Amino acid sequence: MNRTIIVRRNYLHFVKKYQRPLSKTVRFNVVKVIPAGSAAAGKKAFTAA
């Protein structure tokens, strides 16, 4: 879960009927997919500089 923003709302946590499963609370939005090969090459160049 890299680069995940977690917003916690702790109110109503004591009322059982208002609790939601974590899978419904956390949503994933993919902004950009970087292939693993190019990410590794970019990382090596960045650390060498």
C-alpha positions, 0 to 999 in steps of 0.5 A: 500500500505505497502512496496510500492516503488514509483518512480516519474518521473515528466518530461513531466507532462505538455504534456497531451499525455504523461500522464499515468493513475496511475494504469498503472504506479504503478505495484505490485510484490508479493515477499512473502505472510505471513499469517495474523495469523503467522504475528500477533504471531510474532509481539507479541513475538517481542514486548514482547522481 
